[in-house]
């Protein structure tokens, strides 16, 4: 992996080995909200390798309709207190898979929402 590992970039093969070697325990599956904050889920490395890569991960669409205080903003057709809050699929963009150097034994990946 050479220079890529120094920059923190990962591929699935390297991540899988790092999870097996207990160098990575957690993967942050995140997406940017309208304010630029990264929201999503913190999951175990094993779950990411064995389930998320094959099936994606789900998150509540509430996260897509919140203001800076995490209060729901009215007016969204797809999500509201009246209609309820469902889930959406988060598909990892593996080109963004990186070591989260500011967190111990953690990787991070940006996800597309569907």
C-alpha positions as CSV (number, residue, x, y, z in Angstrom):
1,X,0.0,0.0,0.0
2,X,3.0,2.3,0.6
3,X,2.2,6.0,0.2
4,X,-1.5,5.4,0.2
5,X,-1.4,4.0,3.8
6,X,0.6,7.0,4.9
7,X,-2.1,9.3,3.6
8,X,-4.7,7.1,5.3
9,X,-6.4,5.8,2.2
10,X,-7.8,2.3,2.4
11,X,-9.1,-0.3,0.0
12,X,-11.4,-3.2,1.1
13,X,-8.6,-5.7,1.2
14,X,-6.4,-3.6,3.4
15,X,-9.4,-2.7,5.7
16,X,-10.3,-6.4,6.0
17,X,-6.8,-7.3,7.1
18,X,-6.7,-4.4,9.5
19,X,-10.0,-5.5,11.0
20,X,-8.7,-9.1,11.4
21,X,-5.5,-7.7,13.0
22,X,-7.6,-5.6,15.3
23,X,-6.0,-2.4,14.0
24,X,-9.5,-1.1,13.0
25,X,-12.4,-1.8,15.3
26,X,-14.9,0.9,14.1
27,X,-16.0,2.3,10.8
28,X,-17.9,5.6,10.6
29,X,-20.4,5.4,7.8
30,X,-21.3,9.1,7.2
31,X,-22.9,11.6,4.8
32,X,-22.8,15.4,4.8
33,X,-26.0,17.1,5.8
34,X,-27.2,20.5,4.5
35,X,-24.9,22.3,7.0
36,X,-21.8,20.3,6.1
37,X,-21.9,18.1,9.3
38,X,-21.0,14.5,8.9
39,X,-23.9,12.4,10.1
40,X,-24.5,8.6,10.1
41,X,-23.6,5.5,12.0
42,X,-20.6,4.2,13.9
43,X,-20.4,0.4,13.3
44,X,-18.0,-2.4,14.0
45,X,-15.4,-3.2,11.4
46,X,-16.7,-6.8,11.2
47,X,-20.2,-5.7,10.5
48,X,-19.0,-3.3,7.8
49,X,-16.9,-6.1,6.1
50,X,-19.5,-8.8,6.4
51,X,-22.8,-7.0,6.0
52,X,-22.5,-3.4,4.9
53,X,-20.3,-4.1,1.8
54,X,-22.9,-6.5,0.5
55,X,-26.2,-4.8,1.6
56,X,-25.5,-1.2,2.6
57,X,-26.5,0.3,5.9
58,X,-29.7,2.1,6.9
59,X,-30.2,5.4,8.7
60,X,-33.3,7.4,9.7
61,X,-34.4,10.0,7.2
62,X,-34.9,12.3,10.2
63,X,-31.2,13.1,9.8
64,X,-31.9,14.6,6.4
65,X,-34.5,17.1,7.7
66,X,-32.9,18.5,10.9
67,X,-31.6,22.0,11.7
68,X,-28.4,22.7,13.5
69,X,-30.0,21.9,16.9
70,X,-31.2,18.5,15.4
71,X,-34.8,19.7,15.5
72,X,-36.9,18.6,12.5
73,X,-37.6,21.3,10.0
74,X,-41.2,21.4,8.8
75,X,-42.2,21.2,5.2
76,X,-40.5,18.1,4.0
77,X,-42.8,15.7,2.0
78,X,-40.7,12.6,2.7
79,X,-40.4,12.9,6.4
80,X,-42.3,14.6,9.2
81,X,-43.9,14.1,12.6
82,X,-47.2,13.7,10.8
83,X,-46.1,11.2,8.1
84,X,-43.4,9.5,10.2
85,X,-39.7,8.9,9.8
86,X,-38.5,6.1,7.6
87,X,-35.1,4.8,6.7
88,X,-32.9,5.4,3.7
89,X,-30.0,3.3,2.4
90,X,-26.4,4.6,2.8
91,X,-24.2,3.1,0.1
92,X,-20.5,3.5,0.9
93,X,-18.3,5.3,-1.7
94,X,-15.3,3.1,-1.3
95,X,-13.0,5.7,-3.0
96,X,-13.4,7.8,0.2
97,X,-12.5,5.0,2.6
98,X,-9.8,6.3,5.0
99,X,-8.3,5.9,8.4
100,X,-9.8,8.4,10.8
101,X,-6.5,9.4,12.3
102,X,-8.1,11.5,15.0
103,X,-9.9,8.4,16.4
104,X,-8.2,5.3,17.7
105,X,-8.7,2.2,15.6
106,X,-11.3,3.9,13.4
107,X,-11.9,4.2,9.6
108,X,-14.4,6.5,7.9
109,X,-16.3,6.3,4.6
110,X,-18.6,8.8,2.9
111,X,-21.9,7.3,1.8
112,X,-24.5,8.1,-0.9
113,X,-28.1,8.2,0.3
114,X,-30.9,6.4,-1.5
